[in-house]
């Protein structure tokens, strides 16, 4: 088995990383791996009333802390939500700076089949910036018209519970159906059944270096 000890999670918006691979992040933290979490927007324009516009910046720190990520390894940039395409080159340059500073051994990005406009930019610029690094893409099924489930991460019920609890930190997002506990557990159960396990999270293999 290949050992990846320094891992970078690219989250287009605060919460995407937790939704896509929160249980796996918690598993890796428990194994002693160093996890870095980079979000590109706190979606200030989309924060519902009566919450303050910077509320997601507070929520992501609480959420990632529950997963076990150190606060100094969490960074949230200031790109405007749904306008990443206008800032594609700046995003790429930010990614290159992060690549040089962190030098991750594995990078997690949104799927190539994710139809959200911001997610598409982070996927493609992530591949450009980290083309020499192993890359896995995480699953956000409400945005995916299709998904190539070519890699599975075995998780425990405890990992899944921590993922659910971390997502409960997002009080601004509790109205979204995919934050529902039954959905989160059902998806992990379904992915687990496909590999004869209790629970799993699923990834697409984008780049693999042996």
Secondary structure, DSSP 8 states (H G I E B T S, - for coil): -----EEEEEESSTTHHHHHHHHHHHHHHHTT-EEEEEES---GGG--TTS-TTHHHHHHHHHHHHHT--GGGEEE----TT-GGGGHHHHHHHHHHHHHHH--SEEEEE-TTB--HHHHHHHHHHHHHTTTSEEEEE--TTTBS-----EEEEE-HHHHHHHHHHHTT-GGGTTSGGG-HHHHHHHHHHHHHTTTSSEEEEEEEEE---
